[in-house]
Amino acid sequence: MKNKLKCDAYHIFFKNLANGVKIDIIATLKDEPMSVNELSKELNIEQSKLSHALANLRFCNLVMSKQVGKKRIYSLNKKTILPILKIIDKHRMSSCEGCKVGK
């Protein structure tokens, strides 16, 4: 049962990272925190689709949010996601020939 729960967590986590919209959100928030409206304009994604993706990312604590006036500002959980992105980049550069940028 313990392995089943761990496996479910892996599925949820990697499902978030396997979604193009969610990866675009993560990549955009890597540079700076943004509101939904800013993200929507930057990524050219309708707000409802973006809000749904953000809710899933927040559920796994990959993205955090805080209220600033009337805006909700989203940022990456840098403690968690930045080390993961660095590991992915390192793997891509050393072990994933088919993943090289520009190919």
Contacts in CASP RR format, 6 or more apart in sequence:
PFRMAT RR
TARGET T0000
AUTHOR 0000-0000-0000
METHOD contacts of the structure
MODEL  1
MKNKLKCDAYHIFFKNLANGVKIDIIATLKDEPMSVNELSKELNIEQSKL
SHALANLRFCNLVMSKQVGKKRIYSLNKKTILPILKIIDKHRMSSCEGCK
VGK
12 59 0 8 1.000
12 60 0 8 1.000
13 60 0 8 1.000
16 22 0 8 1.000
16 56 0 8 1.000
16 57 0 8 1.000
16 60 0 8 1.000
16 62 0 8 1.000
17 23 0 8 1.000
17 26 0 8 1.000
19 53 0 8 1.000
21 43 0 8 1.000
21 45 0 8 1.000
21 49 0 8 1.000
21 50 0 8 1.000
21 53 0 8 1.000
22 53 0 8 1.000
22 56 0 8 1.000
22 57 0 8 1.000
24 43 0 8 1.000
24 45 0 8 1.000
25 39 0 8 1.000
25 43 0 8 1.000
25 50 0 8 1.000
25 53 0 8 1.000
25 54 0 8 1.000
25 57 0 8 1.000
25 63 0 8 1.000
25 74 0 8 1.000
26 57 0 8 1.000
26 62 0 8 1.000
26 63 0 8 1.000
26 76 0 8 1.000
26 81 0 8 1.000
26 85 0 8 1.000
28 34 0 8 1.000
28 39 0 8 1.000
28 42 0 8 1.000
28 43 0 8 1.000
29 39 0 8 1.000
29 63 0 8 1.000
29 74 0 8 1.000
29 75 0 8 1.000
29 76 0 8 1.000
30 76 0 8 1.000
30 82 0 8 1.000
30 85 0 8 1.000
33 73 0 8 1.000
33 74 0 8 1.000
33 75 0 8 1.000
34 42 0 8 1.000
34 73 0 8 1.000
34 74 0 8 1.000
35 71 0 8 1.000
35 72 0 8 1.000
35 73 0 8 1.000
35 74 0 8 1.000
36 47 0 8 1.000
36 50 0 8 1.000
36 51 0 8 1.000
36 54 0 8 1.000
36 72 0 8 1.000
36 74 0 8 1.000
37 47 0 8 1.000
37 71 0 8 1.000
39 45 0 8 1.000
39 50 0 8 1.000
39 54 0 8 1.000
39 74 0 8 1.000
40 46 0 8 1.000
40 47 0 8 1.000
40 50 0 8 1.000
43 50 0 8 1.000
54 63 0 8 1.000
54 65 0 8 1.000
54 74 0 8 1.000
57 63 0 8 1.000
58 64 0 8 1.000
58 65 0 8 1.000
61 77 0 8 1.000
61 80 0 8 1.000
62 76 0 8 1.000
62 77 0 8 1.000
62 80 0 8 1.000
62 81 0 8 1.000
63 74 0 8 1.000
63 75 0 8 1.000
63 76 0 8 1.000
63 77 0 8 1.000
64 74 0 8 1.000
64 75 0 8 1.000
64 76 0 8 1.000
64 77 0 8 1.000
65 72 0 8 1.000
65 73 0 8 1.000
65 74 0 8 1.000
65 75 0 8 1.000
66 72 0 8 1.000
66 73 0 8 1.000
66 75 0 8 1.000
67 73 0 8 1.000
76 82 0 8 1.000
92 99 0 8 1.000
92 100 0 8 1.000
93 100 0 8 1.000
END
